Amino acid sequence: MLYEDGVPTPEDLEKVRPSPEDLARGPVVVIECFQRIPCDPCHTNCKSGCILPFEDLNDLPRTDPSLCDGCGVCVAACPGLAVFIVDLTAGGEGRAVVQIPWEYLPVPDKGQEVVLTDRAGRPVGKGVCLKAVRFRDRTYVLHLDVPAELAMEARGIDRRALVESPA
């Protein structure tokens, strides 16, 4: 439960899940922000207009998924690490590309296999790091090739597996 362990419930996630039509279109922002707090860097950094203006600084983010171009700036800008980009059209047959925030070292290398984790940090499968992008000295955004069925579940990677992997 979100307020006890920081992990959103399926009911919480259903409120922010993009529609199947939006997911089939191309890259779409997924904002897993559930608390009304004074925060809006996702909106102020969104150049495509996909993240709509806030009526009140404490509002939860609202989006127009049709405007998302998948740039990932909002992923890096979110101080709560609650913004992701999911693209079910970019990975090829049965694959997807998910952009996640990453604030640890080491940063995975391009082509490196990674252990995907869910919101609770549990391993859910394997993926491949396509690239790591850093915007203006902010959080890295990892572009991960993942099995399409994990695109809405993979929200991190196991850092321990990076440290243990041979250089």
N, C-alpha and C positions, 0 to 999 in steps of 0.2 A: 504494500500500500504506500502510495506516494509520500504521505506525511510521516510515515514511520521508518521506511527504509530507502526512500528516494526513488523507488521504482514505480513508474505509473502502472495503473491497472489497465486491463483490456478496455474497460469503459472509458478511461481517460484517453487512451490512444485512439479509440474510435472517433472521438470528437475532433481530432486533428488529422486523421488519415485522409489523404487525397482520394478523390473518386477514381474508380477504375478508368474512366475516360481520360482524366488528367494524367494518370500514371502511364497510360498508353500513348500519350501525345509526345512525350520526351522528358527532359529534365523538369523536375518539380520540387519546390522547396517543401520540406516537412518541418514544422516548428513544434517541438514537443515542450512547449512552455505552458505551465498549468497554474502558475501563481501570479496574482495581480501585484506587481511590484513596479516601482518607478524605473523603467528601462525601455529604451527604444533603439539601440544601435543597429538592430537588424533592419529596421525601417530606414534610419538615416543613412545607412551604407548601401542600401539597395538602389542601384542606378536604373534598373529596368522598370521600377514601379510595381513590382510583384507584391512586395510587402506594403500594405496600405497604410496611409497616415493614421496615427493614433488620435482619437478624440480626446483622450485623457492619458497622460504619461503612464498611468498604472494599468491601462487596458492590456488585454492579451492580444498578441499579434493576429491580424487578419490578412489573408492573401488573395490575390487573383492569380491562380496557378497558370493561366494562359499567358501571362507576361514573364514567367520565369525563363531565363536563358541559361541557367545552370552555372553562372560565373563563380559562385562559391564565396563571394565577399561576405555575405551574411553569415556564413558558417564560421568564418574567422572572426567576425565582429562580435558574436554573441558571447558575453562574459559567462553565461550559464551553460555553455556547451550544449545547447538545446536545439540547434538548427542543423539540418542535414539536407542534402540534395540526393534525390533518388531518380535514376534514369533507367527505366526498363527497356529502352530502345537502343542503348549504346553498347551493350556488352556482347551482342551476338546471340545466337541460338541458346536459350536457356540461361543466359547470363544477364547481369545488370551492372551498372556502375553506381556506387554509393559514395558520396563525399561526406567525410566525418571530420570533426575537429580533433587535433592531436597536439597535446602540450607536454610531451615527454621526450626524453632522449633514451635510446637513439631514435632517429627518424628512419622508418623503413626505406630501403632502397627501391628504386624502380625495378620491377620484375621479381621482387622478393615475395615469397609465399608467406602469408600471415594467418594466424588463428583468429577467426572472427568471434566476437563476443556479443551477447545480448545486452540489454539495459542493466541487468544485474551483474554483468561481468562473467557470465557463464559461457564457456565455449559452445558455439553453435555450428561451426563448419570452418572451411578454409577458403581463402581468397588470395588475390595477388595485388600488390601495390602497383598501380599504374604510374603514379607520380605523387609528389608531395609539393604543395604550393604554399608559399608564405606571402601574405599581403602586408606590406608596411610594418614589418617587425611584430606582427600579431601571430596568433595561433596558426600552426600549420593546418592545411586542409589536405587530408589524404584522399586520393581518388582510388577506390578499391574495386576491382573486378570480383564480383560475388555471384554465387548461384542465384538466379532470379527469385527462387522461392524464399531466399533469406534477405531480400532487399529491404523489407519492412521490419526485419528483426535485427540485422547486424548493425550495431551502433558503436562498436569499438573493436579494438584488437588487443590480444593478450601481449602486453609489454614483456612479460617474462619470457615468452617464446622468442622475442627479438633478441633479448640479452643472451639467451642460451644458444641461439643459432650461430653456426660457424661464420667467421668473417671472410 
